[in-house]
Amino acid sequence: MTQISQPNSLHGEALARAADQAVRAIPPAWPLTATVAVNPFVGQTGETLEQTAARLARISGVRLALPRRQMAAKIAAGDMTDADLLDALATYPEAGTLDLAALKDALTREAAPVSALPTVADLAARATNKDWPGLVTERIGTFAAGFFDEGQALWAASRRNGLYAAWRAFATHDLTPEILGLKGFGSHVADTPETPEGMIERAAVSLGLGATPGTYFHQLLLGLGGWAQFSRHIQFTAEIAGRSDTTALELLAIRLVFEEALLKQHRAVIDADWQQVRRRHTAPLAADPDMIIDGVLQLAAERAAQRKLAATLAAPVPARAAPQRPLLQAAFCIDVRSEVFRRALESVDPGIRTLGFAGFFGLGTQHKAFASDIAEHRLPVLLKPSVFSCSEVEKGDEADRQARFGARAIRAWGRFKLAAVSSFAFVEAMGPVYAGKLLRDGLGFGKGKGPEAARPRFAPSLDLGARSTMARTVLNAMSLTEGFGRFVLICGHGANVVNNPYASALHCGACGGHSGDVNARLLAGLLNDGEVRTALKADGIDIPADTVFIGGLHDTTTDAITLFDADLAQSIEAKERKQLRRWLAEAGGLARAERALRLPHASASALGRRSRDWSEVRPELGLAGCRAFIAAPRSRTEGRALQGQAFLHDYAWQKDEGFRILELILTAPVVVASWISLQYFGSAVAPSLFGAGNKLLHNVVGGIGVVEGNGGNLRAGLPWQSVHDGVDFVHDPLRLTVAVEAPTEAITDILSRHPQVRALFDQGWLHLLAVDDHGQLSKRYAGNLEWATSEDVRIEARERQKKTG
């Protein structure tokens, strides 16, 4: 056996940095049980979109842009004008000599295709006409499915010593590579260093990388799809909790073992090509001319959307006559789906006011549901839980114990149905029993799972001081410190769908991929607490004695509202209860009628059935279409149809002492919204890389994700059906426009103190506009902590037009 040279560790520190950078270039992917949107470019926020496009073209062979025919269609439809193109040319740093005529000429042809640099496995495949990349993907995927399994597999790999050690034990006895022609692979694995760091160092020598692998490590991890992203998730969550983790690094080491073995076997025929590839990986990233053109077109499309938003906000709306005190105030999540329902609810009666706030309602809780041992983090994934809650047990410990036994029996039954040794026998023996259920559910007549009846409560250790501080903080953040109505609805949201592995992705991202009912009920109970109200009054927040806070849940698939009025200690008159339910029902009907216009093959009357239909691949459109985030008083957006495309966060800067609330908005809800927007962007423009593929071909693996077909890489991101209806895109991939009503000096100060948030705007991943005292989009953030007026942009566009003739 040929011995492979061991590293001398002279460049160990630089190589370790390169490996860590490659790991952090990978976006995390949460498991299906609590899927949240993730910005697929979270590791590239220090680069511009064009630099990232050059990077991804090099390592994955994709162009990060829509087909140009889509942009041409926008112009043909009048959605994008010459003025939008000129505005984009005027503000696009790399536009150079590109002018309007050249831009329009480029729309008549598609960009030239790009090819990824080949890996060693790719070069070996070309030389031998064998599918070595397929073998690598299949063997790593087979192992990873067992190692990461969350209860679906009957035989799961041991996690005791980590991913790399478990894989070495597996691979030394895996005969498949040798059977398919990778000679001596088991012996090669046995000869590898015992630590992933040692393996990476050895590969740097054997592959000739030295201490500067360039984009090569990133390419190897990105090529492992969801397996790399789930590994990154494990590290990401560990670091939030103050721990460290090397799972993703270990996966890189495993991938390098295959590269090393393939180069060893085929060096004679691929070494010259491999040396060229190595050099190209270390070359600076540079956007090609087509990337520049696509970047200008992308910016022009976003300028067009901002122009329409400005016109919508500037349009006069009829004033609403309203009583001095609202009869109903309803607080909804900032989610774009809430915008449609809020507008509908306000239209049914002048005594109704709504407001928007992040759907976890400021309660970062770790919650245990009734009869469950699983701790659910019902808060944004970027945060750590600060309080603990559980579902209330009213019938004693024995009832709780019996319920837990029942829940465990149901989980065991589900595992039995899915296990390798029992699945076929289960179908054969129990198939006739399930025939009726399958037919009923397949036709959409089955019942979904409703919210839990048991009331959630905080841990007893949360004393009055902590509760009152929490209540005061939340009310201040909601800008709700006076003018309380007779009823205040705290309404979370969720999606009650069946036969959908991505069900949690339709829930509340601010609640960590769970529905928002627990947080809504906890906050309502907190604000109904007499002791808490007394403490709040001492702090200047006087809640009237007759104000009642009610928890609710908005089902975004059916637009039905569940009221948790049974949680209340105080009684509500039957007449008032009937009035509340009538208002909510009327608003639901209006919202369904509007949403049905966007859903393919939908009618308002059939939306409820879609949520229960096993065959329905689009029970709802989720957050497709999201394009703006507005932080301003509700008066700026009230009565204006934003088409379910805007995140709406109520904010009054005049009440924000020290701009602490504004700082919270820019560093938390805006970042979460950017993750959502950019996930939809990535799944639309680069579906092969950042999308989950076709729902019709999905198979759930390990309870954590899906593969498309019967194996291969785990797929992360959104299914194609979430961004496309089979004919056209249902999501227009635009970078999010953030519009904030606040002094630009305050916004600038916050950005200067939060470089990671500032990078999102400086590098162009988000747009930032200031709203003036008249509700108009008056200034644009130009980067580097500077601002420009809309007139400045128009002057630049006119000057460019003059120069280009």
C-alpha positions, 0 to 999 in steps of 0.5 A, a space after each residue: 500500500 502506498 503511504 501518504 505523507 503526513 503533514 508537518 503542521 507548519 501551516 496548521 493554524 492557517 489551515 484551521 482558519 480556512 476550514 473554519 471559514 468554510 464551515 461558517 460559509 454554510 447556512 444552517 438547516 433546522 430539522 423538520 420538527 421545527 423548521 425555520 427560514 434560514 438565509 442561505 447566504 448567511 455565511 457571505 454577508 460580508 460579500 456583495 451579491 455579485 461576489 457571492 454570485 461569482 463564488 457560487 458560479 465557481 464552486 457549484 455552477 449556478 447563476 444567482 439570478 432569474 432567467 432574463 426572460 422573467 425580467 423582460 416580461 416585467 418590462 413588457 407588462 409595465 412593471 419595470 420602467 426605463 426610469 427604474 433601469 436608470 435608477 439602478 444604473 446610477 446607483 450600481 457601483 460596478 455598472 461602469 460603461 453599461 448604459 440603458 441601450 446595452 441593458 435592454 439589448 442584454 434582455 434579448 438573450 440569456 446569460 452564458 452558462 457557467 461551470 463549477 470547478 471539478 472536484 477530484 471525484 469529478 476529474 476521476 469520473 471524467 477519466 474513468 467514465 464512472 460516477 464517483 461523485 454519485 458514489 461519494 454522495 450515496 455513501 456519505 448520505 447513507 451513513 449520515 441518515 443513520 447517524 443524525 436519525 431522530 427516531 425514524 430508523 431502527 438501527 441508528 449509528 452511535 454518536 458517542 465519539 462524534 461524526 468522524 469517529 463513527 464514520 471511520 468505524 462504519 467505512 472500514 467495514 463498508 464494502 460498497 466503494 471497493 465493490 464499485 472500484 475504489 480499491 483498498 478503500 477500507 484500508 485507506 480509511 483505517 490508515 486515516 488520522 484519528 481526529 478530523 483536524 489531523 485528517 484535514 491537515 493530512 489532506 492538505 499535504 496529499 492533495 497539494 493544497 498547502 495552507 490556502 485551499 481557497 474556495 475548495 473546502 467550501 465547495 466540498 461542504 456545499 456539495 453535501 447539501 443538507 447534510 452539511 447544513 444540518 451539521 452547521 445547525 448543530 454547531 450554530 445552536 451549540 454556540 448560541 448555548 455557549 458550547 462548541 461543536 465540530 460536526 460540520 468540520 468532521 463532515 469536511 474531513 470525511 469528504 476529504 478522505 474520499 478526495 484523497 483516496 480517489 486522487 491516490 488511485 487516479 493520480 496518473 491521469 488527473 494530476 495535471 488537471 487537478 493542479 490547475 483546479 487548485 490554482 483556480 480555487 485560490 484566484 480572487 473572486 470576480 463577477 463576469 459581465 453577465 453577473 454585472 448585467 444581472 445585478 443591475 436588472 435585479 436592482 432595477 426590479 427592486 427599485 420598481 417595487 420600491 416605487 410602487 410601495 412609495 405610491 401606495 403609502 402616499 395614496 390618500 385613504 378615507 378617514 375612519 370614524 372611530 370611537 374614542 376608545 377602541 372596542 377591540 385591539 388585536 395584536 398580530 405577528 409581523 408575518 406578511 400573512 397577517 397583513 391581509 387579515 389585519 386589513 380585513 379585520 379593521 374594515 368590518 368595524 370602525 371600533 377595531 384597531 390592529 397592531 403588529 409585533 414579532 409573533 413570540 410577543 417578547 416571551 423567549 420561552 422554553 415550553 413543554 406541552 402536556 404529556 411531552 418530554 420535549 422542550 420546545 424553544 418558542 422564540 427566534 432561533 438567534 436567541 436563548 430562552 429566558 423563561 420556562 413554561 409548561 401546559 397546565 395539569 388540572 386533573 392531578 399527577 396521575 392523569 399527567 402520567 397516563 397521558 404521557 404513557 399514551 403519547 409515548 405509545 403513539 410515538 412507538 406505534 409511529 416508529 414501528 410503522 416506519 421501521 425497516 423490519 416492520 414497515 412492509 408487514 405493517 402495510 400488508 397486515 394493517 392496510 385494509 384497516 387504514 383504507 377508509 382513513 386514507 380515502 377520507 384524508 386523500 379527498 380532504 375530508 379528514 380532520 387536522 390537529 387543533 391547538 392544545 386545550 391545556 392552558 400554558 403557564 409560567 414556571 412557578 419560580 417566575 416571581 412578581 418582579 420578573 413578571 411585571 418587568 416582562 410585561 412592561 418591556 413587552 408593552 413598551 416594545 409594542 408601543 401599547 402603553 395607553 389607550 387600551 381597548 375593552 378587549 385586546 386580542 393577542 393573536 399568534 399564528 400557525 398552519 394546521 395542515 396534513 401530510 406535509 413534511 414542511 408543516 412547521 415551515 408554515 408556522 411562526 418563524 419568531 416562535 422557532 418553527 412552532 405555532 404562536 398559541 403558547 406565547 399569545 396565551 402566556 402574554 394574555 394571562 400575564 397582562 390579566 394578572 391583577 398583581 402585574 397590573 398594579 405593578 405596571 400602574 406604579 410604572 405609569 402604565 394604567 390598564 383599565 379594570 375592564 380591559 380583557 386580554 384574550 389569547 388567540 391563534 390565526 390559522 393562516 391556511 384557513 384564516 380561522 381564529 381560535 379564541 382561548 377565552 376559556 383561559 380567562 378568570 373573568 367572565 365575558 358577556 355572551 353578547 360581547 363574545 358573540 360580537 368578537 366571534 362575528 367580527 373575526 369570522 367576517 374578517 376571515 371570509 374577506 381574507 380568504 377571498 383575497 388569498 384565493 386570488 393568488 392560490 392556484 386552482 383555489 376558491 375562498 370556500 375551498 381553502 379549509 379543505 386544502 389544509 386537510 387534503 393529502 394531495 394538496 402540494 400548496 395548502 397555502 403560499 406561506 410567505 411567498 411574495 414578501 418584499 418589504 418590512 415597515 416599522 412605523 405607526 399603523 396610521 401609515 399603512 392602515 387601509 392601504 392594500 399591501 397585498 400580503 407582501 409586507 412585514 408590519 411592525 408597529 413603532 412610534 419613535 417619539 415614545 422610544 426613549 434612547 431608541 432602545 426599541 428601534 435597536 431591538 427592531 433592527 437587530 432582531 425582527 429585521 434580521 429574522 425577516 431578512 432570513 425569510 426573504 433571502 430563503 425565498 430568494 435563494 430557493 427561487 433563483 438557485 433551486 438546485 442549490 438552495 431549494 428542497 426540490 419537488 414535493 411529489 418526490 420527497 421522502 423523509 429521512 431520519 425525521 430531520 429532512 427530505 431527500 428527493 427520490 430514494 437517496 442522495 443528499 438531504 435537501 434544504 430550503 423551500 420546495 419548488 411548489 413554495 415559489 412556483 405554481 407550475 406555470 410561473 413564479 408565485 414569489 418574485 425574488 426581491 431583496 427585502 426593502 426595510 422602511 423605518 420611520 425614525 430620525 436617520 441619525 438614530 438609525 445610523 447610530 444603531 448601525 454603527 454599533 452593530 456591524 453584522 446588521 450594518 453589513 446586510 445593508 452595506 453589502 446590499 443584501 437588504 435595502 434601507 429607506 427612511 420614512 418621514 413625518 408625512 409617511 413618505 419614503 424620503 431617504 435611502 441608505 447609501 452605505 458606509 453610514 451615509 444617506 441620499 434623498 430620492 432626488 439625489 438618485 434621480 439626478 444621478 440617473 439623469 446625469 448618466 443618461 446624458 453621458 450615455 446619450 
